Amino acid sequence: MGKKVTVVGAGFYGSTTAQRLAEYDVFETVVLTDILEGRPQGLALDLNQSRSIEGFETTVIGVTTGQNGEGYEAIEGSDVVVITAGFPRKPGMSRMDLLDVNAKIVRGVAEQVAKYAPNAVIVVVSNPLDEMTALTQIASAFPKNRVLGQAGVLDTARFTHFVAEKLGVPVRSVKTLTLGSHGDTMVPVPSQCTVNGKPLADVLSAAEIEELVVRTRNGGAEVNNLLKTGSAFYAPSAAAARMARAIAEDSGDVWPVCAWVDGEYGISGVYLGVLAKLGAEGVQEVLETPLTDAELASLREAAEAVRAKQADVATL
Ligand SMILES: NC(=O)c1ccc[n+]([C@@H]2O[C@H](COP(=O)([O-])OP(=O)(O)OC[C@H]3O[C@@H](n4cnc5c(N)ncnc54)[C@H](O)[C@@H]3O)[C@@H](O)[C@H]2O)c1
């Protein structure tokens, strides 16, 4: 049987994710849901009408869901569910400002996903990301490997773009990495970054690297401030769609994602941005990458920062 993916939330993030997933032409069905009446159906119709131009056979289905789970039967049999439901930041807001309002939304969604798509892998993108990922695991009661969050693919892509732009080289010659949380304790890892195979430190000064690291850490806010309403969605949706595809295709691709860490780097019992191998079961393996002492210390600091907040989400 063909693969099925559901995207919950048909706002900017959700609709662009659905578009990318459909255009891959590897899924039989993309289900796009929202609490709004008409929006998911309209977007689905519009996307389906692009099929002959873009050359994909995937069918997109738009569904309105209700407070008590109405409409969720449409997600039955989903291999992957991407949760984008929730409010984005406004300029000047931190991701944590969204905690209470998005926790209610994400908890409700996770409970319905557990009921109607009990075998799915859930990719969370709603903010604050690390906390919403932890909450989704609690509310769904899914095994921890079947719940993961999208942050590192995006943060790493932003870092890669900034390095490529600074040096005037193709993005494909740049490899970067960010770990840690999707927030103030994001941990860019310059020691693992290369340009045409050369260490980043050989092609940029320490001050230049620091400048790009800071810009990466504030990457979402920079877009927010320019857009004024709503937050970034092109790069974020590219990240979530790639993860959903890797899971559906059981590809074993290695990406930086928000995954449950259980002993790696000497850190346990927390959802944290780490490199992980993705497959049909979600996170197949968390990989440890060599870090400098300072990077490892930052990662442990990030783990402690998000651990405290993740412990609080159980009551939200
Ligand atoms: N993880 C990341 O890297 C990253 C990057 C960008 C944005 N985000 C986050 O993604 C989320 C979505 O962003 P956006 O730009 O699409 O926002 P948006 O406002 O455009 O869309 C959100 C949609 O969610 C819907 N929604 C609300 N409650 C729902 C529910 N219970 N079920 C289904 N749908 C529901 C809304 O009706 C709306 O259409 C935000 O929380 C944002 O902060 C995360």
The ligand as an ORCA input file, in Angstrom:
! r2SCAN-3c Opt
* xyz 0 1
  N      10.301     24.135     14.684
  C      10.606     25.121     13.890
  O      11.724     25.223     13.431
  C       9.573     26.144     13.517
  C       9.820     27.084     12.493
  C       8.814     27.971     12.147
  C       7.592     27.936     12.802
  N       7.388     27.027     13.800
  C       6.126     26.942     14.530
  O       5.160     26.264     13.743
  C       3.832     26.627     14.186
  C       2.965     26.979     12.973
  O       3.480     28.121     12.325
  P       2.697     28.770     11.092
  O       3.569     29.834     10.546
  O       2.162     27.710     10.196
  O       1.446     29.451     11.865
  P       0.010     29.807     11.214
  O      -0.659     30.720     12.177
  O       0.183     30.240      9.806
  O      -0.755     28.406     11.182
  C      -1.120     27.694     12.312
  C      -2.386     26.934     11.954
  O      -2.693     26.019     13.027
  C      -4.104     25.926     13.035
  N      -4.573     25.294     14.283
  C      -4.745     25.865     15.496
  N      -5.201     24.953     16.355
  C      -5.321     23.779     15.682
  C      -5.737     22.472     16.031
  N      -6.134     22.167     17.282
  N      -5.743     21.525     15.068
  C      -5.355     21.814     13.810
  N      -4.932     23.025     13.430
  C      -4.928     23.997     14.348
  C      -4.569     27.356     12.842
  O      -5.936     27.428     12.467
  C      -3.617     27.824     11.761
  O      -4.159     27.626     10.450
  C       4.040     27.795     15.160
  O       3.969     27.331     16.502
  C       5.455     28.268     14.848
  O       6.062     28.921     15.945
  C       8.354     26.140     14.154
*
